[in-house]
Every structure is written in C-alpha cells, then in structure tokens.
Amino acid sequence: MGSVLMVGVDCSDCSNRAIDYAAEHARQADAKLFIAHVIEWSPYTFSTVEENAERHKRREQELSRAHAEIVDPIVDRLKSEGLSVEGLVRHGHVAATLHALARENGVNNIVIGRQGTSMLKAHLFGSVGSHLVQTAECAVTVVP
Amino acid sequence: MSKQKVVMTALFGLLGSFSAFADMGIDEKINIAIKPYADAVANTVFYSFPVGGVAIPFVLVWLIVAASIFTVYFRFINLRAMKHGLQLVRGDYNDPEAAGEVTHFQALATALSGTVGLGNIAGVAVAVSLGGPGATFWMILAGFLGMSSKFTECTLGVKYRLEHEDGTVSGGPMYYLARGLAERNPLLGKLGKVLAVMFAIFAVGGSFGGGNMFQANQSFAQLVNMTGGDTGWLADKGWAYGLVIAVLVGLVIIGGIQGIARVTSKIVPFMAITYVTAGLIIIGTNYQHIPAAFGAIIAGAFTAKGISGGVIGVLFQGFKRAAFSNEAGVGSAAIAHSAVKTKRPVTEGFVALYEPFIDTIVVCTITALVIIITNTWDPSVDPSAGVQLTSKAFESEISWFPWVLTLAVLLFAFSTMISWSYYGLKAWTFLFGENRFTDTAYKILFLFFVVVGASMQLGSVIDFSDAMIFAMAFPNLLGCYFLLPVVKKEMNEYWADLKAGRLVKTRVG
C-alpha cells in the first residue's frame, strides 16, 4: 500500500514547517498528500432561533472562506511543485475530525506543527497534538 | 449601519415619549385602554360550554382530543420513539458530511429555551393552587399526550420548510398548512392557504401576548415582589421596567446585536438546570413526604374535595397549564425545530418528543412537587401571582433562592421574548412579505407591547396571552389532521429502515 500523508493546518502561513516536512516526505515516497483544516465546532452548543435559521448559509461561508484563505493557497503552491495534493475542510472537534478525515481517505501518517501551547493551558484544555496522539489510529508526526 | 442607527434613534424616541406622561399612573391608563379589547379576544377564543358545573373552553378539548387521536393513530409513538429520539439527540446518527449544520441537539435546545420558562414556574403554581395536588396528574397526562402533537407538527415543519436561495430556512405551520395541504389536493390547498393565514395572524397575536406581554408582566411582578412588594419603589413603575426590557430586546432584534441573544441562549440552559437541581434538593431533603405527595396527586386527581368544579375543575387546571407551558399543538415550536439539518423529517419529530417531556413531565412535575411538599399551595391565590407562590415554596427551604429564581425568571422571560419575536416576525413576513419596512414595523410593535405588558395588571394580560396562543391551535391542528397520513408514511418508512439496519450509525456506544 502506498503512503498517504495528511497535514493539519491552522492558517495559511503558521504551519509552514509541518507543510514543508510533509511535502518533503511525500516527494521522497511519491505519496499522496492531503491538506486538512478543521473549523472548530461542536454539535452540542446552544444557539438562538435566528442563528439556527441562518446556520446553513454561515456554514457555506465558513467552508468557502477556509478553502479560499487557508487551504487552497497551500494546495496550489504544492501542486505547482509537482505533488499530488488535495484540500479538505470540515467542521468539528479538531483532533477527532482529523482522525475521521484520515480514516476516510486512507491516510497512514498525520503531520501537524507544534502549537507552542503553554503547559497550563495544555493541562486545562489539552492540546490538539496530545489529543491526536492519545487517540491515534495511524502514525502521528509532530513537527517542532 | 447608518440605517440601523436612524431606526434605533426613532425607536428610542418613541419609547421615550412614554415617560413624558409617566408621573400620573400610566400603568393604570394603559390597563384601562387595553382591557376591553383583551377581554373580548379572550372571551371569543375561550368559548366555553358547561361540563359538570365547570365551564370548559372548547379550545382545551380541541387540544386534548387532537393529542389523544395522534397518540393512538401513531400507536403510542410518544413512548416507542423515546429511546431512538435520545440517540438522535446524542448525535449517534449525525452525518459527518453535515458537520457544521444545525444538529438535532441544537434544534431541541433552541426550541426548549423558547418553551421552558414562566409556564413552568408560574403556571404550575396556579394549577396546583386552584386545582389542588391532583392537577399535577392531569398535567403529566397532558404532557404525555402533547408529545404526540409535537411529534406531528415538528415532522411537518421540517418536511415542508422553505429553503431560500441565500441558504436560510423558514419553516413552521404557515408553510406546512399552505404547501402540505396543496400537495394533497387542490381543493385542500385553498383551505390550507386560509388556515396558514389564520395561523400567521394568531401567531403574530401570540407573539405580542404570551410570548411578550405575559413575560414582561410576570417578570416585573416577581421583581416588584422582591423589592418590597406593593409598597416598594418599583411597584408603580411597570412602564419603566418595560422600557428597559424593550431597549434590551430592541438592541437584539433591531440593533442586530446578536451577542446579547447569544449570551442569553447560553445562560438559560444553566438557569434551567439550577432550577431543576434546587427543586430536586428540596424534594430529596423531604424524601419522607414524597409518598404522601404522590398519594395526594393521585387521590386529588379523581376525588376533588373543596376544589371549585370538582374533578372536572382539577382536570381543567392541569390540562390548561400543561398546554400553556409546553405549547404542544399550538405550532410555535415547529418554527424553531425546522432549522435542523436532516434528510429524514421524521427524525426531528422523534427529537421533538422530548420537548413536552422535559418541559412538562420533568420540570413542571418538579415545581408541583416542591409546592405540594412545602405545603405552600393556596386555593385563594390570585391567578396572576403564580411566580410569587413558587418563589415562596422555594424560599421555605432555601432562603436565598428567590433571588436566583428572580434572575431565572428575568432570563427565561427575555429568552422567550427573543424566540417569540422571531416566531412572530416569520408569521408577519408570511402575511406582509419580507422587506425592511414590514420587518421594522413588526419589531417596533413588538417593543411597544413589551411596555404595555409590563404596565398592565393582573388577569387581563394572562387571559389575552392565553387566548392568542391557544387560538393558533385551531388552524394548526385542523391542518395536521389532513396531513397525518403524510407523517405516518414518513414514520413507517423510517422505522422500517431503522429496524432493518439500513441507517448508518456514526457513533458507537
């Protein structure tokens, strides 16, 4: 089975090291690469009637903005470098959604950048990296 | 933005002009001016006929008969679908592709924050006082039957909602009455249009009445009660309270400051949980009285001693307050539920079962038990003093709780107003079309009624509020009867898929 990589990105230029790392590996292994962005969202929040009525519209806007501003520029850049790249955007809990996307696309290595979350914050809320590792279903690479 | 500013300035100007002649009992003036109209409306909707010496309003029979027929027609779906409804709320069947859309949980929580409120606190106290502990039994039964009405109207709300080109959704009885009946046959389509218009008119009235004036009135009453009662400095300043609330509501619905509404929508569930917890603590610490309380509820339900109207009177009080609290059959919740993202409309019906269940069978029963256990119910209570009675019941066990309750009452009232302003606006734009002018006209009227509601006294607000909300049930349920086969088809197809394992469960455990 060929190697399939996925990079989780926060914004278009804050995950550069992780992207570079993944791109390098994808090039060497001639692997397919996914650029994934998760829009933080929970199915259990409380909202007003009006927010609900407009939710579908807002979601479409959020998805197209995430594509246009975060994922697509990276995909285009890597494509021009000759890699096989595809962008993914989805709403949800970051770690759980990255795992779900990996599962659905046959990814065997998720690459993320270190966030530099403080010890206290990580202790209280957990960090994406540690969540991802604790619930790993495939290899997870954290790039410092 | 500048347009909004102009509107806001005009609005505050209008509201401010009230205070000009405030010094000489404006509350009383408003009361005298509105009362004859309010009474006339109430008398029409509550057309009553005598049963065993008690005047029973036809609308109440209408609600209970429909709920019972729906329960039998769907073969006790209110019980059968409870387990699956819970799985849907938990998100066991959420489509990962639809992440970011309105989930079943969110639709239910939003609808609940529009229903849980003063009806659960004030209404129950009145029911238990006037009907005795036995009223609780009938209240629970009405809640149980109401689950089937809610199931029916919310399934239809999703099925016939309108998805606009800009991606927003409009749903509710206006749409299923107009579109659903037309789909059945052209002749029914004409009736559907008439019913939809009737419903919309009543919904606008209900949004000014129970969804607004009643809330303003009762929350103010509780505030007065907490600040020295009739002799306190707040006592004759209903208009001032009304102005403050009108400005806050105005900031949200005209000023577009959704932040206030969003914060409220997040606090309200916690207030509800606090209320339920406090109730359970009181019931728990008096556990030795629980059997006696249930004994009184059962005994009182069938052998009413000293209650005006006997057993029929008890039943009437229980049914009335349950219906007013959970609004099953009224059609209002269908507007809120229809925003959910699902390919199978009936799933929202299963979820909506939980609305009367939580509202009436859980929350109202807790209120009733607290009132019965603390023995604070008082047959001579004024029907407008419901909140005060519940407040007294909680105070007898937790001395500082009335302050928490006051905060809860204010927040419940506010969130109910925001929800109903939306319901009313949807009905209004259904009648008059969607544009800036009609939109703003409705919102200004809505704010005007906030002030009126806070200023008016006693029974007339309650009667008018009840009347307008219950009137919605006439066109709504009549239309539902014609659409029952549609719901049944949806339900049977879905149920078969579920039993055959054709539905994808996306979360295990």
Chai-1 contact restraints between the chains, C-beta under 6 A:
chainA,res_idxA,chainB,res_idxB,connection_type,confidence,min_distance_angstrom,max_distance_angstrom,comment,restraint_id
A,W41,B,G100,contact,1.0,0.0,6.0,A-B,restraint_1
A,P43,B,G91,contact,1.0,0.0,6.0,A-B,restraint_2
A,P43,B,T103,contact,1.0,0.0,6.0,A-B,restraint_3
A,P43,B,F105,contact,1.0,0.0,6.0,A-B,restraint_4
A,Y44,B,F105,contact,1.0,0.0,6.0,A-B,restraint_5
A,F46,B,A109,contact,1.0,0.0,6.0,A-B,restraint_6
A,F46,B,S265,contact,1.0,0.0,6.0,A-B,restraint_7
A,F46,B,K266,contact,1.0,0.0,6.0,A-B,restraint_8
A,F46,B,P269,contact,1.0,0.0,6.0,A-B,restraint_9
A,S47,B,Q106,contact,1.0,0.0,6.0,A-B,restraint_10
A,S47,B,T110,contact,1.0,0.0,6.0,A-B,restraint_11
A,S47,B,S265,contact,1.0,0.0,6.0,A-B,restraint_12
A,T48,B,A261,contact,1.0,0.0,6.0,A-B,restraint_13
A,T48,B,S265,contact,1.0,0.0,6.0,A-B,restraint_14
A,V49,B,T110,contact,1.0,0.0,6.0,A-B,restraint_15
A,V49,B,A336,contact,1.0,0.0,6.0,A-B,restraint_16
A,V49,B,S419,contact,1.0,0.0,6.0,A-B,restraint_17
A,V49,B,Y422,contact,1.0,0.0,6.0,A-B,restraint_18
A,E50,B,Y422,contact,1.0,0.0,6.0,A-B,restraint_19
A,N52,B,V102,contact,1.0,0.0,6.0,A-B,restraint_20
A,N52,B,T110,contact,1.0,0.0,6.0,A-B,restraint_21
A,N52,B,A339,contact,1.0,0.0,6.0,A-B,restraint_22
A,A53,B,T168,contact,1.0,0.0,6.0,A-B,restraint_23
A,A53,B,V169,contact,1.0,0.0,6.0,A-B,restraint_24
A,A53,B,A339,contact,1.0,0.0,6.0,A-B,restraint_25
A,E54,B,T168,contact,1.0,0.0,6.0,A-B,restraint_26
A,R55,B,V102,contact,1.0,0.0,6.0,A-B,restraint_27
A,H56,B,G167,contact,1.0,0.0,6.0,A-B,restraint_28
A,K57,B,D166,contact,1.0,0.0,6.0,A-B,restraint_29
A,K57,B,G167,contact,1.0,0.0,6.0,A-B,restraint_30
A,K57,B,T168,contact,1.0,0.0,6.0,A-B,restraint_31
A,R59,B,G100,contact,1.0,0.0,6.0,A-B,restraint_32
A,R59,B,E101,contact,1.0,0.0,6.0,A-B,restraint_33
A,E60,B,G167,contact,1.0,0.0,6.0,A-B,restraint_34
A,R90,B,A99,contact,1.0,0.0,6.0,A-B,restraint_35
A,H91,B,A99,contact,1.0,0.0,6.0,A-B,restraint_36
A,H91,B,G100,contact,1.0,0.0,6.0,A-B,restraint_37
A,G92,B,A99,contact,1.0,0.0,6.0,A-B,restraint_38
